[in-house]
Amino acid sequence: MAPNLILISLFLCSFMAASSAGNFYQDFDLIWGDHRAKILSGGSLLTLSLDQASGSGFQSKRQYLFGRIDMQLKLVAGNSAGTVTAYYLSSEGPNRDEIDFEFLGNLSGDPYIVHTNVYTQGKADREQQFYLWFDPTKDFHTYSFLWNPQRIIFLVDNIPIRVFDNGESYGVPFPKRQPMKLYSSLWNADQWATKGGLVKTDWSKAPFTAFYRNFKANACVWSKGSSSCANNKNNAWQTQGLDANSRRRLRWVQKYFMIYNYCSDLKRFPEGRPRECRRSRF
Ligand SMILES: *[C@@H]1O[C@H](CO)[C@@H](O)[C@H](O)[C@H]1NC(C)=O
């Protein structure tokens, strides 16, 4: 083979290996909304859309038990009031565990709310909400779950916005036995989503579309009753916590962008705040 050809085929091989790492055809099933959910560009792009008849959604083929899961999302642009893009990990069956991002749309130019929650054994009521420090409809940004036996960290562009510690030692259940799939859906929630339900969806702007790319799971995959973790150089997440720098960034987000924290909502918990709120510094 001529040197040029060798170079070209080397290039093609590495390109194929890289792109198969996050191929939506391989990793996801479209589960709701017929043609409204689409995989495009040879598997490197996924779109969900919502019109007056239906929303749409997808789920991962695999189940995970701990991992670091990254995805880039570009949210519904323009007047997205009334729409909700949910992006979450969830187990199946009763007493489920769930780790949620939900993006609540807004009128053009008004800020999205990033709503987060953690369910353990079917119980949630642990909402924290944030504004973002950028417009999430202009470009793709990375939203990540870091989930290891010690804690769950929610990250936006690698900046931690929320930490949920394993509080089993003080009686708070932690998700660690039920494998979870990754889900996303785009749906209409104009009864409550925007300004508490005051602003309704403007269907003349439909269909509404959200975009997904660069899915990456450094995770332990569950299969036939046991989980196996990739053994590679990317598994720092298995013990990762917050170093001084990420604590500083978390404080910055919580100081300037957090708009609701269940732990500070005293009137909601007349019997006393949840245990994890009394323990955690965040
Ligand atoms: C929408 O914008 C208003 C400000 O105009 C803000 O109060 C609200 O938090 C924003 N987000 C949602 C989802 O309502």
The ligand as an SDF file (V2000), in Angstrom:
LIG
                    3D

 14 14  0  0  0  0  0  0  0  0999 V2000
  -39.2930   32.7140   33.3910 C   0  0  0  0  0  0  0  0  0  0  0  0
  -39.0060   34.0870   33.4860 O   0  0  0  0  0  0  0  0  0  0  0  0
  -39.4370   34.7230   34.6690 C   0  0  0  0  0  0  0  0  0  0  0  0
  -38.9880   36.1620   34.6080 C   0  0  0  0  0  0  0  0  0  0  0  0
  -39.5870   36.8080   33.5700 O   0  0  0  0  0  0  0  0  0  0  0  0
  -38.8500   34.0680   35.8900 C   0  0  0  0  0  0  0  0  0  0  0  0
  -39.4410   34.6330   37.0510 O   0  0  0  0  0  0  0  0  0  0  0  0
  -39.0640   32.5710   35.8630 C   0  0  0  0  0  0  0  0  0  0  0  0
  -38.3310   31.9930   36.9160 O   0  0  0  0  0  0  0  0  0  0  0  0
  -38.5600   32.0270   34.5470 C   0  0  0  0  0  0  0  0  0  0  0  0
  -38.5790   30.5800   34.3930 N   0  0  0  0  0  0  0  0  0  0  0  0
  -39.6800   29.8110   34.4700 C   0  0  0  0  0  0  0  0  0  0  0  0
  -39.5040   28.4070   34.1010 C   0  0  0  0  0  0  0  0  0  0  0  0
  -40.7610   30.2100   34.8250 O   0  0  0  0  0  0  0  0  0  0  0  0
  1  2  1  0
  1 10  1  0
  2  3  1  0
  3  4  1  0
  3  6  1  0
  4  5  1  0
  6  7  1  0
  6  8  1  0
  8  9  1  0
  8 10  1  0
 10 11  1  0
 11 12  1  0
 12 13  1  0
 12 14  2  0
M  END
$$$$
